[in-house]
Amino acid sequence: MLSYILKRILSLIPVLFVVSCVIFLVVYMIPGGPATALLGMEATPDQIDALNAELGFDRPFLVQYADWFAGVLQGDWGTSYFLHQSVTEAIAEYFPPTLSLAVLAQIISLILSIPLGILAAYRRGTVLDVTCVTASLLGAALPGFLLSMFLMLFFGVYLHWFPVAGYASLAEGLGEHLRYLFLPALSLGIVQAAYITRMTRSSLLEVLYKNYIQTARAKGLGERRVVLKYGLKNGAPVILTAIGQSFGSLITGTIVTETLFNIPGLGMLTLTSINRRDVFVIQGVVLFVTLLYVLVNLVVDILYGFVDPRLQPGRK
């Protein structure tokens, strides 16, 4: 198991290196630049060139990348020209709302998806199964922004149960914090629940007709115990992988939701930085969320090794 974990960790190094190259290249090719955004539209080309030279953006691409990557390795991710703080400080300030939103959305998705996936597999071919599958397909096909607007209109405008925009930190109280996050988390959770429901159903259907399941039934074990203890346990690796991918997507894909609900998270920071051409913040945030996504998948791979009997020593 230890060698498996070390191999997975070492395999992340080239991935992160390639990602850093792509990030820097994409940002480097964005028209305009921080000099244009800082000086405004009325700035002359000479003024823009002078500021670019002062900021070091007139140097060759490889030189700029080498300086930036060396700084990243040393913990210096650059400084925002507009926020007047380091990129790491900006990420630390804007990350908690995104993390809270992702965690709550993941909890909602699991509450919805795991029971529905189990019921759909257990009642395969029935009206309940068709309803669950249809609902999951609709949830996956419905655009996230449209679902968010519907939730805002129904629960916020008509019923006045939840605020339609804004954010309350944990310092203002857990109840108020969850109250502001519930609608955006619900919109994200429904989309992720659709994916996890399908994966749970397909994983259980794959194992419920195995020989050991039929043997357990022949021994007189109750159907609920067979499904939950043997079926769900052996289908856990696929479900766990789906949950890990879902949480990674929640961390990296909140830009639209945070913008609609005016949540000051990493998504809002990214959008604002793109509009301002704040290149170091863009590069830092994208690299940070990529690192998080990779780490989440690494944790899933490690947990996979514990729940999959094929990867456990002494078992075949």
TORNUGU-669259 format. One record per residue (C-alpha): x negated, y, z negated. Coordinates in steps of 0.001 Angstrom, whole numbers, padded with zeros to 6 digits, always signed. Each point is the difference from the previous one (the first is absolute). Layout:
<recs>
XYZ/...
</recs>
This chain:
<recs>
+000000+000000+000000/-002851+002382-000853/-001637-000546+003379/+003359+000619+001693/+000378+003341-001831/-003572+001056+000853/+000534-000814+003672/+003175+002091+000045/-001765+002938-001659/-002952-000141+002398/+002360-000156+002976/+001411+003402-001023/-003274+001850+000557/-000005-000069+003839/+003735+000715+000022/-000406+003165-002064/-002995+001074+002086/+001948-000317+003254/+002976+001793-001544/-002212+002896-001100/-001379+000319+003546/+003478+000026+001529/+001308+002505-002535/-002860+002414+000575/+000226-000341+003789/+003766+000648+000079/-000277+003060-002241/-003017+001228+001993/+002073-000105+003212/+002944+002003-001414/+000358+003261+001984/-000854+003135-001910/-001626-000426-003369/-000215+001493-003449/-001647+003145+001373/+003033+000749+002171/+002366-000640-002888/-002041+002119-002414/-000426+002977+002312/+003470-000075+001545/+001243+000190+003560/-001384+003500+000540/-003608-001051-000529/-002361+000377+002931/-001986-002951+001399/-003211+001549-001335/+001427+000208-003511/+001156-003627+000190/-003401-001165+001281/-001770+001917-002761/+002166-001548-002721/-000403-003474+001513/-003766+000492-000113/+000226+001167-003610/+002091-003041-000969/-002227-002392+001930/+002595-001058+002580/-002212+000951+002927/-002407-002858-000670/+000011-003265+002011/+002668-002555-000865/-002402-002631-001360/-001722+002537-002264/+003340+001143-001449/+001143-003579-000511/-003260-001041-001671/+000192+002931-002441/+003651-000682-000810/-000453-003758-000437/-003075+000493-002180/+002035+002344-002177/+002833-002543-000228/-002419-002677-001209/-001213+002422-002676/+003531+000937-001088/+000025+003378+001765/+002917-000102+002451/-000229+003670+000923/+001868+003128-001065/+003348+001344+001182/-000258+003417+001621/+003582+000847-000936/+000511-001663-003383/-003420+001172-001228/-000661-003300-001732/-001799-003203+000809/+001782-002653+002020/-000231-002487-002864/+001668+002515-002349/+002766+000618+002547/+000595-003745+000410/+000070-000485-003777/+002587+002790-000282/+002281-001156+002803/-000299-003771-000432/+002152-000543-003156/+003323+000969+001702/-000783-002342+002910/-000916-002838-002353/+003154+000480-002090/+002125+000059+003151/-001656-003138+001402/+000322-001951-003263/+003676+000899-000458/+000751-000779+003649/-001744-003373-000350/+002024-000846-003116/+003230+000878+001807/-001011-002064+003036/-000755-003060-002161/+003269+000304-001908/+001865+000031+003309/-002053-002397+002115/-000995-002996-002133/+003553-000955-001094/+001386+000627+003496/-002771-002045+001614/+000579-002903-002402/+003773+000089+000513/-000353+000167+003780/-002314-003029+000037/+002107-001949-002478/+003199+000722+001946/-001530-000423+003435/+002522+000267+002843/+002787+001390-002197/+001631+003412+000114/-002242+001098-002863/-003111-000943+001960/+001177+001803+003143/+000911+003081-002062/-003410+000116-001698/-001871-000462+003260/+002112+002641+001764/-000472+002464-002870/-003764-000549+000028/-000173+000562+003758/+002039+003182-000292/-002200+001196-002848/-003117-000563+002070/+001456+001637+003124/+001457+003077-001727/-002436+002964+000211/-001312+000962-003411/+000719+003716+000391/+003615-000725+001004/+000506-002234-003031/-001572+002669-002216/+002330+002685+001339/+003035-002225-000534/-001023-000691-003607/-000603+003705-000605/+003399+000896+001437/+001977-002689-001833/-001670-000226-003424/-001356+003537-000189/+002470+002271+001769/+003310-001845-000385/-000411-001828-003322/-002621+002294-001596/-001586-002995-001724/-003597+000706+001026/-001946+003068+001179/-000526+000123+003753/-003516+001448-000196/-002755+000819-002434/-002151-001867-002459/-000238-000318-003775/-003236-001293-001494/-000182-002568-002768/-000837+002832-002403/+003586+001250+000453/+001399-003339-001168/+000332-003483+001477/+003724+000396+000652/-000387+003225+001943/-002999-001435+001828/+001986-003030+001190/+003050+002120+000779/-001927+002064+002542/-001741-003033+001490/+002979-002332+000259/+001408+001102+003376/-003334+000042+001883/-000978-003279-001677/+003339-001541+000959/-000426+001007+003648/-003486-001526+000094/+001038-003030-002048/+002877-000914+002302/-002300-000076+003019/-002586-002140-001801/+002713-002249-001473/+001144-000853+003516/-003465-001336+000827/-000523-001881-003283/+003492-001547+000221/-000761-001522+003388/-003391-001264-001155/+001474-001508-003184/+002747-001730+001954/-002330-001408+002658/-002550-001120-002615/+002622-001867-002011/+001555-001571+003078/-003425-001328+000923/-000448-001822-003319/+003564-000980-000950/-000042-002872+002486/-003410-001397-000958/-000264-003545-001330/-000824+001026-003561/+003145+002157-000119/+002092-002936+001193/-001679-002167-002649/+000841+002511-002716/+003638-000023+001117/+000035-003795+000072/-001164-000052-003637/+003174+001846-000933/-001463+003433-000684/+002471+002868+000251/+000018+001962+003229/-000767+003266-001786/-003074-001529-001629/-001139-001516+003286/+000276+003325+001805/-001482+002240-002701/-002683-002291-001455/-001182-001966+003010/+001179+001932+003028/-000838+003514-001198/-003285-001093-001543/-001248-001596+003219/+001300+002874+002110/-001689+002560-002265/-003167+000526+002112/+001949+001317+002988/+002266+002110-002211/-002979+001399-001891/-001689+000961+003253/+003150+001785+001155/+000210+001900-003306/-003640+001069+000280/+000446+001231+003553/+003166+001786-001067/-001717+001842-002849/-002890+000981+002273/+002499+001414+002486/+001713+001960-002766/-003280+001597-001046/-000978+000958+003542/+003375+000808+001565/+001665+002618-002184/-000661+003115+002109/+003525+000316+001431/+001738-000875-003271/-002128+002347-002099/+000587+002793+002504/+003780-000512+000039/+000256-000108-003799/-002689+002638-000593/-002158-002282-002143/-003565+001312-000536/-001745-003256+000784/-002713-001176+002378/+002432+000012+002924/+000802+003669-000536/-003701+000771-000478/-000864-001767+003265/+002641+001845+002008/-001002+003364-001448/-003677-000690+000648/+000687-000962+003620/+001848+003275+000560/-002898+001902-001559/-002722-002042+001742/-001472-000696-003442/-002250-002712+001390/-001692-001216-003179/+003347-000477-001753/+001423-001877+003012/-003029-002291+000144/-000026-000502-003757/+003691-000819-000335/+000028-002408+002948/-003127-001745-001277/+001469-000178-003510/+003318-001535+001065/-001846-002408+002295/-002173-001047-002925/+003113-000492-002128/+001655-002091+002703/-003094-002169+000315/-000254-000427-003784/+003674-000958-000260/-000515-002665+002640/-003132-001173-001812/+001992-000417-003212/+002658-001917+001939/-002671-002265+001483/-001390-000691-003472/+003449-000744-001413/+000672-002153+003063/-002923-002148-001046/+001632-000602-003380/+003494-000828+001271/-000960-002025+003082/-000956-003544-001098/-002045-000502+003155/-002500+002615-001226/-000200-001272-003570/-002949-002200-000909/+000764-003645-000575/+003286+000110+001944/+000747-000859+003614/
</recs>
